[in-house]
Amino acid sequence: MLFHGGYSVHEIVSLMKSIDQEVKIPIDVILEVILSLIIFCIERVFFAEKLQPISYSKYINAKKESGDLIHSILDHRPGFIDIRQKRRKYKSLKEKQS
């Protein structure tokens, strides 16, 4: 029903543009689209399956076994950076350059 309403609107707009008239969508097409959206939303809410919990570790392990490289990048966690050591190294390099 929703696709039919969308197709009807497309055809009406195409026809009206071809004959240079003002585009006015008929009320029955508007009601068809609104009703089909309401029916679709109700169907999705009441007839959807129950959600199941996802174990992220099982998901990641399955992705690793399948050779998915994107998740291996996400799984990599670098260690902490010693900022004071970096500052000392930077300062000593600056002193050598001066």
DRENTORKOL-3810 file (N, C-alpha, C; in nm, 4 decimals):
REM DRENTORKOL-3810
@n.u->0.0816; n.v->-0.1184; n.w->0.0000; ca.u->0.0000; ca.v->0.0000; ca.w->0.0000; c.u->0.0871; c.v->0.1264; c.w->0.0000
@n.u->0.1933; n.v->0.1220; n.w->0.0788; ca.u->0.2816; ca.v->0.2377; ca.w->0.0871; c.u->0.3520; c.v->0.2621; c.w->-0.0463
@n.u->0.3995; n.v->0.1551; n.w->-0.1092; ca.u->0.4657; ca.v->0.1695; ca.w->-0.2386; c.u->0.3682; c.v->0.2192; c.w->-0.3452
@n.u->0.2448; n.v->0.1729; n.w->-0.3386; ca.u->0.1442; ca.v->0.2178; ca.w->-0.4350; c.u->0.1167; c.v->0.3665; c.w->-0.4179
@n.u->0.1085; n.v->0.4113; n.w->-0.2922; ca.u->0.0871; ca.v->0.5536; ca.w->-0.2668; c.u->0.2022; c.v->0.6380; c.w->-0.3176
@n.u->0.3245; n.v->0.5916; n.w->-0.2938; ca.u->0.4419; ca.v->0.6636; ca.w->-0.3434; c.u->0.4460; c.v->0.6686; c.w->-0.4948
@n.u->0.4120; n.v->0.5561; n.w->-0.5580; ca.u->0.4094; ca.v->0.5509; ca.w->-0.7043; c.u->0.3012; c.v->0.6443; c.w->-0.7591
@n.u->0.1858; n.v->0.6475; n.w->-0.6922; ca.u->0.0769; ca.v->0.7356; ca.w->-0.7359; c.u->0.1188; c.v->0.8823; c.w->-0.7286
@n.u->0.1851; n.v->0.9192; n.w->-0.6197; ca.u->0.2315; ca.v->1.0574; ca.w->-0.6050; c.u->0.3322; c.v->1.0906; c.w->-0.7147
@n.u->0.4234; n.v->0.9979; n.w->-0.7427; ca.u->0.5230; ca.v->1.0198; ca.w->-0.8484; c.u->0.4548; c.v->1.0400; c.w->-0.9837
@n.u->0.3583; n.v->0.9576; n.w->-1.0144; ca.u->0.2877; ca.v->0.9685; ca.w->-1.1424; c.u->0.2093; c.v->1.0992; c.w->-1.1520
@n.u->0.1445; n.v->1.1388; n.w->-1.0433; ca.u->0.0659; ca.v->1.2626; ca.w->-1.0442; c.u->0.1577; c.v->1.3830; c.w->-1.0646
@n.u->0.2692; n.v->1.3861; n.w->-0.9926; ca.u->0.3634; ca.v->1.4976; ca.w->-1.0054; c.u->0.4211; c.v->1.5027; c.w->-1.1467
@n.u->0.4573; n.v->1.3862; n.w->-1.2015; ca.u->0.5112; ca.v->1.3823; ca.w->-1.3383; c.u->0.4087; c.v->1.4320; c.w->-1.4393
@n.u->0.2843; n.v->1.3897; n.w->-1.4242; ca.u->0.1788; ca.v->1.4303; ca.w->-1.5166; c.u->0.1524; c.v->1.5801; c.w->-1.5076
@n.u->0.1435; n.v->1.6326; n.w->-1.3854; ca.u->0.1144; ca.v->1.7747; ca.w->-1.3682; c.u->0.2284; c.v->1.8626; c.w->-1.4202
@n.u->0.3532; n.v->1.8178; n.w->-1.4030; ca.u->0.4660; ca.v->1.8957; ca.w->-1.4547; c.u->0.4687; c.v->1.8943; c.w->-1.6066
@n.u->0.4276; n.v->1.7833; n.w->-1.6661; ca.u->0.4322; ca.v->1.7740; ca.w->-1.8125; c.u->0.3279; c.v->1.8634; c.w->-1.8788
@n.u->0.2179; n.v->1.8903; n.w->-1.8094; ca.u->0.1156; ca.v->1.9772; ca.w->-1.8683; c.u->0.1171; c.v->2.1167; c.w->-1.8055
@n.u->0.2234; n.v->2.1472; n.w->-1.7299; ca.u->0.2440; ca.v->2.2793; ca.w->-1.6687; c.u->0.1267; c.v->2.3243; c.w->-1.5832
@n.u->0.0806; n.v->2.2356; n.w->-1.4977; ca.u->-0.0247; ca.v->2.2718; ca.w->-1.4031; c.u->0.0314; c.v->2.2665; c.w->-1.2617
@n.u->-0.0409; n.v->2.3321; n.w->-1.1706; ca.u->-0.0005; ca.v->2.3304; ca.w->-1.0305; c.u->-0.0140; c.v->2.1879; c.w->-0.9759
@n.u->0.0883; n.v->2.1436; n.w->-0.9039; ca.u->0.0878; ca.v->2.0070; ca.w->-0.8501; c.u->0.0047; c.v->2.0056; c.w->-0.7230
@n.u->-0.1064; n.v->1.9342; n.w->-0.7280; ca.u->-0.1919; ca.v->1.9177; ca.w->-0.6108; c.u->-0.2227; c.v->1.7694; c.w->-0.5986
@n.u->-0.1766; n.v->1.7102; n.w->-0.4899; ca.u->-0.1946; ca.v->1.5664; ca.w->-0.4691; c.u->-0.3349; c.v->1.5431; c.w->-0.4135
@n.u->-0.4094; n.v->1.4503; n.w->-0.4725; ca.u->-0.5453; ca.v->1.4223; ca.w->-0.4260; c.u->-0.5472; c.v->1.3695; c.w->-0.2824
@n.u->-0.6555; n.v->1.3998; n.w->-0.2133; ca.u->-0.6695; ca.v->1.3621; ca.w->-0.0729; c.u->-0.6709; c.v->1.2105; c.w->-0.0545
@n.u->-0.7237; n.v->1.1357; n.w->-0.1513; ca.u->-0.7277; ca.v->0.9901; ca.w->-0.1353; c.u->-0.5875; c.v->0.9297; c.w->-0.1374
@n.u->-0.4970; n.v->0.9882; n.w->-0.2143; ca.u->-0.3589; ca.v->0.9388; ca.w->-0.2172; c.u->-0.2886; c.v->0.9734; c.w->-0.0862
@n.u->-0.3123; n.v->1.0933; n.w->-0.0356; ca.u->-0.2536; ca.v->1.1335; ca.w->0.0925; c.u->-0.3025; c.v->1.0421; c.w->0.2038
@n.u->-0.4326; n.v->1.0151; n.w->0.2067; ca.u->-0.4879; ca.v->0.9255; ca.w->0.3086; c.u->-0.4324; c.v->0.7841; c.w->0.2949
@n.u->-0.4130; n.v->0.7385; n.w->0.1717; ca.u->-0.3567; ca.v->0.6052; ca.w->0.1494; c.u->-0.2160; c.v->0.5950; c.w->0.2070
@n.u->-0.1344; n.v->0.6971; n.w->0.1845; ca.u->0.0028; ca.v->0.6960; ca.w->0.2356; c.u->0.0035; c.v->0.7024; c.w->0.3882
@n.u->-0.0772; n.v->0.7898; n.w->0.4458; ca.u->-0.0820; ca.v->0.8026; ca.w->0.5920; c.u->-0.1320; c.v->0.6740; c.w->0.6558
@n.u->-0.2382; n.v->0.6162; n.w->0.6010; ca.u->-0.2928; ca.v->0.4919; ca.w->0.6554; c.u->-0.1922; c.v->0.3777; c.w->0.6441
@n.u->-0.1230; n.v->0.3702; n.w->0.5325; ca.u->-0.0251; ca.v->0.2625; ca.w->0.5166; c.u->0.0924; c.v->0.2804; c.w->0.6124
@n.u->0.1338; n.v->0.4039; n.w->0.6401; ca.u->0.2397; ca.v->0.4272; ca.w->0.7383; c.u->0.1958; c.v->0.3867; c.w->0.8787
@n.u->0.0723; n.v->0.4188; n.w->0.9134; ca.u->0.0198; ca.v->0.3805; ca.w->1.0448; c.u->0.0136; c.v->0.2288; c.w->1.0575
@n.u->-0.0378; n.v->0.1623; n.w->0.9552; ca.u->-0.0459; ca.v->0.0157; ca.w->0.9574; c.u->0.0934; c.v->-0.0450; c.w->0.9663
@n.u->0.1884; n.v->0.0091; n.w->0.8919; ca.u->0.3254; ca.v->-0.0421; ca.w->0.8948; c.u->0.3862; c.v->-0.0282; c.w->1.0342
@n.u->0.3686; n.v->0.0879; n.w->1.0973; ca.u->0.4250; ca.v->0.1094; ca.w->1.2312; c.u->0.3621; c.v->0.0164; c.w->1.3340
@n.u->0.2308; n.v->-0.0002; n.w->1.3277; ca.u->0.1625; ca.v->-0.0908; ca.w->1.4207; c.u->0.2106; c.v->-0.2335; c.w->1.4010
@n.u->0.2249; n.v->-0.2752; n.w->1.2766; ca.u->0.2719; ca.v->-0.4114; ca.w->1.2473; c.u->0.4127; c.v->-0.4317; c.w->1.3011
@n.u->0.5001; n.v->-0.3337; n.w->1.2849; ca.u->0.6381; ca.v->-0.3463; ca.w->1.3332; c.u->0.6425; c.v->-0.3567; c.w->1.4849
@n.u->0.5571; n.v->-0.2821; n.w->1.5545; ca.u->0.5590; ca.v->-0.2820; ca.w->1.7006; c.u->0.5013; c.v->-0.4114; c.w->1.7569
@n.u->0.3873; n.v->-0.4548; n.w->1.7063; ca.u->0.3185; ca.v->-0.5686; ca.w->1.7666; c.u->0.3663; c.v->-0.7047; c.w->1.7175
@n.u->0.4221; n.v->-0.7131; n.w->1.5996; ca.u->0.4578; ca.v->-0.8437; ca.w->1.5458; c.u->0.6081; c.v->-0.8645; c.w->1.5319
@n.u->0.6862; n.v->-0.7786; n.w->1.5919; ca.u->0.8318; ca.v->-0.7956; ca.w->1.5878; c.u->0.8728; c.v->-0.9022; c.w->1.6886
@n.u->0.9805; n.v->-0.9732; n.w->1.6577; ca.u->1.0301; ca.v->-1.0745; ca.w->1.7497; c.u->1.0927; c.v->-1.0069; c.w->1.8711
@n.u->1.0991; n.v->-1.0824; n.w->1.9795; ca.u->1.1611; ca.v->-1.0283; ca.w->2.0998; c.u->1.3110; c.v->-1.0146; c.w->2.0771
@n.u->1.3669; n.v->-0.9075; n.w->2.1296; ca.u->1.5099; ca.v->-0.8842; ca.w->2.1157; c.u->1.5864; c.v->-0.9789; c.w->2.2072
@n.u->1.6984; n.v->-1.0263; n.w->2.1583; ca.u->1.7812; ca.v->-1.1163; ca.w->2.2370; c.u->1.9077; c.v->-1.0431; c.w->2.2783
@n.u->1.9601; n.v->-1.0762; n.w->2.3978; ca.u->2.0835; ca.v->-1.0098; ca.w->2.4402; c.u->2.2006; c.v->-1.0511; c.w->2.3505
@n.u->2.2914; n.v->-0.9587; n.w->2.3320; ca.u->2.4077; ca.v->-0.9833; ca.w->2.2474; c.u->2.5313; c.v->-0.9899; c.w->2.3362
@n.u->2.6057; n.v->-1.0958; n.w->2.3230; ca.u->2.7328; ca.v->-1.1074; ca.w->2.3931; c.u->2.8406; c.v->-1.0538; c.w->2.2997
@n.u->2.8960; n.v->-0.9383; n.w->2.3351; ca.u->2.9922; ca.v->-0.8717; ca.w->2.2475; c.u->3.1180; c.v->-0.9556; c.w->2.2286
@n.u->3.1604; n.v->-1.0240; n.w->2.3339; ca.u->3.2828; ca.v->-1.1041; ca.w->2.3211; c.u->3.2624; c.v->-1.2197; c.w->2.2235
@n.u->3.1453; n.v->-1.2833; n.w->2.2253; ca.u->3.1172; ca.v->-1.3909; ca.w->2.1294; c.u->3.1128; c.v->-1.3353; c.w->1.9871
@n.u->3.0555; n.v->-1.2180; n.w->1.9725; ca.u->3.0461; ca.v->-1.1540; ca.w->1.8415; c.u->3.1852; c.v->-1.1226; c.w->1.7866
@n.u->3.2708; n.v->-1.0650; n.w->1.8701; ca.u->3.4056; ca.v->-1.0294; ca.w->1.8265; c.u->3.4860; c.v->-1.1541; c.w->1.7930
@n.u->3.4745; n.v->-1.2589; n.w->1.8751; ca.u->3.5474; ca.v->-1.3827; ca.w->1.8468; c.u->3.5029; c.v->-1.4433; c.w->1.7144
@n.u->3.3734; n.v->-1.4391; n.w->1.6862; ca.u->3.3235; ca.v->-1.4913; ca.w->1.5587; c.u->3.3768; c.v->-1.4084; c.w->1.4426
@n.u->3.3848; n.v->-1.2775; n.w->1.4603; ca.u->3.4377; ca.v->-1.1911; ca.w->1.3550; c.u->3.5868; c.v->-1.2159; c.w->1.3324
@n.u->3.6606; n.v->-1.2390; n.w->1.4405; ca.u->3.8039; ca.v->-1.2668; ca.w->1.4267; c.u->3.8260; c.v->-1.3978; c.w->1.3518
@n.u->3.7453; n.v->-1.4985; n.w->1.3843; ca.u->3.7593; ca.v->-1.6279; ca.w->1.3178; c.u->3.7258; c.v->-1.6187; c.w->1.1696
@n.u->3.6341; n.v->-1.5292; n.w->1.1357; ca.u->3.5968; ca.v->-1.5148; ca.w->0.9950; c.u->3.6972; c.v->-1.4290; c.w->0.9174
@n.u->3.7938; n.v->-1.3699; n.w->0.9872; ca.u->3.8966; ca.v->-1.2913; ca.w->0.9192; c.u->3.8588; c.v->-1.1464; c.w->0.8982
@n.u->3.7681; n.v->-1.0942; n.w->0.9782; ca.u->3.7265; ca.v->-0.9551; ca.w->0.9669; c.u->3.8327; c.v->-0.8661; c.w->1.0311
@n.u->3.9055; n.v->-0.7899; n.w->0.9509; ca.u->4.0176; ca.v->-0.7113; ca.w->1.0013; c.u->3.9746; c.v->-0.5832; c.w->1.0714
@n.u->3.8569; n.v->-0.5343; n.w->1.0415; ca.u->3.8111; ca.v->-0.4093; ca.w->1.1030; c.u->3.7991; c.v->-0.4260; c.w->1.2539
@n.u->3.7471; n.v->-0.5395; n.w->1.2977; ca.u->3.7294; ca.v->-0.5600; ca.w->1.4405; c.u->3.8616; c.v->-0.5843; c.w->1.5124
@n.u->3.9616; n.v->-0.6339; n.w->1.4425; ca.u->4.0919; ca.v->-0.6497; ca.w->1.5071; c.u->4.1535; c.v->-0.5131; c.w->1.5360
@n.u->4.1260; n.v->-0.4145; n.w->1.4512; ca.u->4.1735; ca.v->-0.2779; ca.w->1.4763; c.u->4.1043; c.v->-0.2202; c.w->1.5994
@n.u->3.9747; n.v->-0.2455; n.w->1.6126; ca.u->3.9007; ca.v->-0.1952; ca.w->1.7279; c.u->3.9438; c.v->-0.2635; c.w->1.8565
@n.u->3.9877; n.v->-0.3879; n.w->1.8467; ca.u->4.0255; ca.v->-0.4642; ca.w->1.9645; c.u->4.1638; c.v->-0.4244; c.w->2.0156
@n.u->4.2462; n.v->-0.3628; n.w->1.9311; ca.u->4.3815; ca.v->-0.3241; ca.w->1.9704; c.u->4.3752; c.v->-0.2025; c.w->2.0617
@n.u->4.4354; n.v->-0.2154; n.w->2.1789; ca.u->4.4376; ca.v->-0.1046; ca.w->2.2738; c.u->4.5822; c.v->-0.0738; c.w->2.3102
@n.u->4.6350; n.v->0.0393; n.w->2.2646; ca.u->4.7738; ca.v->0.0726; ca.w->2.2993; c.u->4.7849; c.v->0.1075; c.w->2.4474
@n.u->4.9043; n.v->0.0910; n.w->2.5025; ca.u->4.9271; ca.v->0.1234; ca.w->2.6429; c.u->4.9278; c.v->0.2736; c.w->2.6656
@n.u->4.9436; n.v->0.3119; n.w->2.7923; ca.u->4.9480; ca.v->0.4531; ca.w->2.8261; c.u->5.0792; c.v->0.5141; c.w->2.7789
@n.u->5.0743; n.v->0.6403; n.w->2.7436; ca.u->5.1932; ca.v->0.7131; ca.w->2.7006; c.u->5.2425; c.v->0.7954; c.w->2.8193
@n.u->5.3714; n.v->0.7855; n.w->2.8475; ca.u->5.4301; ca.v->0.8635; ca.w->2.9555; c.u->5.4604; c.v->1.0036; c.w->2.9021
@n.u->5.3742; n.v->1.0968; n.w->2.9360; ca.u->5.3856; ca.v->1.2333; ca.w->2.8853; c.u->5.5121; c.v->1.3003; c.w->2.9382
@n.u->5.5458; n.v->1.2755; n.w->3.0642; ca.u->5.6659; ca.v->1.3391; ca.w->3.1214; c.u->5.7915; c.v->1.2937; c.w->3.0473
@n.u->5.7968; n.v->1.1644; n.w->3.0152; ca.u->5.9113; ca.v->1.1130; ca.w->2.9405; c.u->5.9183; c.v->1.1779; c.w->2.8021
@n.u->5.8039; n.v->1.1931; n.w->2.7378; ca.u->5.8004; ca.v->1.2578; ca.w->2.6061; c.u->5.8465; c.v->1.4030; c.w->2.6164
@n.u->5.8065; n.v->1.4724; n.w->2.7243; ca.u->5.8481; ca.v->1.6118; ca.w->2.7428; c.u->5.9988; c.v->1.6211; c.w->2.7624
@n.u->6.0548; n.v->1.5299; n.w->2.8441; ca.u->6.1995; ca.v->1.5304; ca.w->2.8658; c.u->6.2746; c.v->1.5052; c.w->2.7357
@n.u->6.2254; n.v->1.4092; n.w->2.6589; ca.u->6.2897; ca.v->1.3763; ca.w->2.5319; c.u->6.2821; c.v->1.4954; c.w->2.4361
@n.u->6.1676; n.v->1.5619; n.w->2.4318; ca.u->6.1497; ca.v->1.6791; ca.w->2.3458; c.u->6.2419; c.v->1.7923; c.w->2.3897
@n.u->6.2491; n.v->1.8123; n.w->2.5218; ca.u->6.3334; ca.v->1.9193; ca.w->2.5751; c.u->6.4804; c.v->1.8935; c.w->2.5437
@n.u->6.5245; n.v->1.7675; n.w->2.5588; ca.u->6.6650; ca.v->1.7359; ca.w->2.5290; c.u->6.6947; c.v->1.7520; c.w->2.3798
@n.u->6.6011; n.v->1.7169; n.w->2.2937; ca.u->6.6204; ca.v->1.7367; ca.w->2.1498; c.u->6.6295; c.v->1.8849; c.w->2.1155
@n.u->6.5462; n.v->1.9669; n.w->2.1794; ca.u->6.5487; ca.v->2.1115; ca.w->2.1556; c.u->6.6817; c.v->2.1718; c.w->2.2015
@n.u->6.7322; n.v->2.1225; n.w->2.3170; ca.u->6.8594; ca.v->2.1742; ca.w->2.3677; c.u->6.9749; c.v->2.1357; c.w->2.2758
@n.u->6.9701; n.v->2.0158; n.w->2.2184; ca.u->7.0749; ca.v->1.9722; ca.w->2.1265; c.u->7.0725; c.v->2.0535; c.w->1.9978
@n.u->6.9534; n.v->2.0921; n.w->1.9551; ca.u->6.9413; ca.v->2.1696; ca.w->1.8315; c.u->6.9857; c.v->2.3142; c.w->1.8515
@n.u->6.9776; n.v->2.3643; n.w->1.9747; ca.u->7.0129; ca.v->2.5049; ca.w->2.0010; c.u->7.1591; c.v->2.5292; c.w->2.0087
END
